[in-house]
Amino acid sequence: MKYTIFGESHGPAIGVVLEGVPAGLELDLEKVQAELDRRAPGKSALSTARKESDLVHVLSGLFEGKTTGTPLAMVIQNSDQHSSDYESIRYTPRPSHGDYAGFISSKGCLDYRGGGHFSGRLTAPLVAAGAVAKQLLTQRDIWVGAHISAIYGILDKAMEDPEELKVLGDKPFPVLDDEKGKEMQEAILEAKNGEDSVGGSIECAVVGLPAGFGAPDFGRNVEGIFSQYLFAVPAVKAVSFGAGVGFAYMRGTEANDPFEVKDGKVVTRTNNAGGVNGGITNGMPVVFEVTLRPTPSIALPQESVDLRTGEEVEMEIKGRHDPCIVPRALPVIEAAAALAACEVLGI
């Protein structure tokens, strides 16, 4: 499947077109909506005050409850925009946001309101597309789970078994250690009260992918496919698989994953490789961690440039923004992983 996301943060609607959806899938729209509800804004002091119902409507590709094999188009209406908040930054790009790069790329014609097409608002249709992918994976006994692994240097308990992630989907703050979760929330609120923001990490596992899919080559490498989908999520700045950067602190005896036979199946005792060897799935869970930068839009004064005059200026950003996007990004990362898994499998 291939997806195309359309719309802008303060436009009438946002949505996604999924091409290549297999015909005959009994699409459970309640499950699609449930994924969107996990990501929806305005539910706590930890997120933006913008309130959107994020109700999904299917425009095409579904008939009598089943996918038709034609493009599946889904749309989500925008309803709570404060566009006037952004007039002051039309020609003054926010540091580390997509404003300046987008201004140049679009020859100055981008929709600057709320970040336009560069806004995190556009992750809602990505979640909708990922919810379809999750249902296709479920037919093959494959599932995706994740937890907040770190926020502002506060680490969640290490995941010992991906099965631990199965119960986190309905938690308002999905961590393995609730005490660490409280510390993380306090750090977010402290940043918010200081008109600042914090970043963090999400660890995700795709469980049930059979061995033998992928290739070492460019374009078919499993880690490359996943990374392409993950880096399409706004604010993701790093992706690592298995032990990731931890390999730099290991010897081969620590890093290698010994093979064994369990219940008649070849598995590895550890999973430092993150389920991938030579660009190919080895049958173990594909485990990766993504790091998301702090939200660039903060209320504290920042330095920028007036693109009309070329003068350096001090700017203050208005509007409603997440002090930390990590909690709401978790279902987005799961969605990207599900779509990547479908590509690996050739769905």
Disulfide bonds with the S-S distance in Angstrom:
none
